[in-house]
């Protein structure tokens, strides 16, 4: 169990690094006040798509870990389980072996934390963009 907690700390640290780098990138992209509606929509679409992709990448990191540690025999099943856990859906149709269950359960906590972080970042972006009139 101690080894599982060490791996979990490493995975959590990796997720924070990934999310921090992505957040800094997004904040650098935000231009400030945008008066053109089409430009505003395109900026928000780009940011929201990147939000979904960064969460997918983070869940994929967990999936690759599960596959590497023999939690699943194929990457597709590991990715399915990881996305369901990260998003806290947890269907329960695919289960981890006992030696990875703490990590699997904690993945849901990581997903909730990073989703909240993403919402906070989106709020900041929306406040920064402040659509104005021409």
Secondary structure by P-SEA (a helix, b strand, c coil): caaaaaaaaaaaaaaaaaaaaaaaaaaaacccccccaaaaaaaaaaaaaaaaaaaaaaaaaaaaaaaaacccccaaaaaaaaaaaaacccccccccccccaaaaaaaaaaaaaaaaaaaaaaaaaaaaaccccc
